[in-house]
């Protein structure tokens, strides 16, 4: 570190996957065959953004994600836009010092 410089190191949120297929989708492999290449690209990009975010405020501030809390029976979940048709469904866990996001699935909203 250069002398006299201040560096603030922050780690983003931890990402967990409710489904092994979604976990494989992030890293590549045969799981990508279920969705179009555009969805896979958007999924990987969104998960990367979530990993870099300090908390949900960072996700809300990125208007392109259309981050929103769901209502009704799914009020404990949130969604983020992958494209015009598909949404990434997540759950936020605020327990403990680290914030966690659990990826629940990719859903067709049309």
Protein Blocks (a to p, Z undefined) as FASTA:
>chain_A
ZZhiacddddddddddfbfklmmmmngpjklmmpcfklmmmmmmmmmmmmmpmblmlmmm
mmmlopacdehjllmbccddfblmbccdddddfehjbdcdddfbdcdfZZ
